[in-house]
Amino acid sequence: MTELTAGQGTSIVDLLDRVVDRGAVLSGDAIISLAGVDLIRLDLRLLLIGVDEALHPASRGVADERAP
């Protein structure tokens, strides 16, 4: 994949392709409270990775740690 420079336009498809190709982790917290009392707390975590990378992580030259 070629590197993009600032002068080139980047579409959302190109951006998503790069994110899925390399993987991304998003995390966050949300707390719903009423009168200073926490009612609901949500711990949110999202792992975004391509299926091919998830099934074959060693295909990109990364050694499998479980291998002898």
Order of alpha helices (4+ residues) and beta strands (2+ residues): alpha-beta-beta-alpha
